[in-house]
Amino acid sequence: MRHDLAFGGSARPLVGRGVSSVACLAFVVVLALAFWAGAVWLGQVLFQLTSGGGF
């Protein structure tokens, strides 16, 4: 009788592993870009508000 162990090695096949790694890295890059774009936008808004300028 065959038993599939939960912690016995690789649960996923290794085919497509490189593609998923690239997709994960691309997702992290997109998240980083979105974060910094939001930080720059918020900084500009705060700078305009503190310098007395309006929208």
C-alpha positions as CSV (number, residue, x, y, z in Angstrom):
1,M,0.0,0.0,0.0
2,R,1.4,3.4,-1.0
3,H,1.5,6.3,1.4
4,D,2.0,9.8,0.3
5,L,4.0,11.6,3.0
6,A,3.2,15.2,3.7
7,F,6.8,16.1,4.6
8,G,8.7,13.7,2.4
9,G,10.4,15.7,-0.2
10,S,9.1,17.9,-3.1
11,A,5.3,18.0,-3.2
12,R,5.2,19.9,-6.5
13,P,6.7,18.7,-9.8
14,L,9.9,20.6,-10.8
15,V,8.5,21.4,-14.3
16,G,7.8,25.1,-14.6
17,R,9.7,26.0,-11.5
18,G,11.8,28.6,-13.3
19,V,8.7,30.3,-14.7
20,S,7.1,30.5,-11.3
21,S,10.3,32.0,-9.9
22,V,10.4,34.7,-12.6
23,A,6.7,35.4,-12.0
24,C,7.2,35.8,-8.3
25,L,10.2,38.1,-8.8
26,A,8.1,40.2,-11.3
27,F,5.3,40.4,-8.8
28,V,7.7,41.6,-6.1
29,V,9.1,44.2,-8.5
30,V,5.6,45.5,-9.3
31,L,4.7,45.7,-5.6
32,A,8.0,47.6,-4.9
33,L,7.3,50.1,-7.8
34,A,3.7,50.6,-6.6
35,F,5.0,51.3,-3.0
36,W,7.6,53.8,-4.1
37,A,5.2,55.5,-6.5
38,G,2.7,55.9,-3.7
39,A,5.4,57.2,-1.3
40,V,6.5,59.8,-3.9
41,W,2.9,60.9,-4.5
42,L,2.2,61.2,-0.8
43,G,5.5,63.1,-0.3
44,Q,4.5,65.6,-3.1
45,V,1.0,66.0,-1.5
46,L,2.5,66.7,1.9
47,F,5.0,69.1,0.4
48,Q,2.3,71.0,-1.4
49,L,0.1,71.2,1.8
50,T,2.9,72.4,4.0
51,S,4.2,75.0,1.5
52,G,0.8,76.6,1.3
53,G,0.0,75.5,-2.2
54,G,-3.3,74.0,-3.2
55,F,-4.3,71.2,-5.5
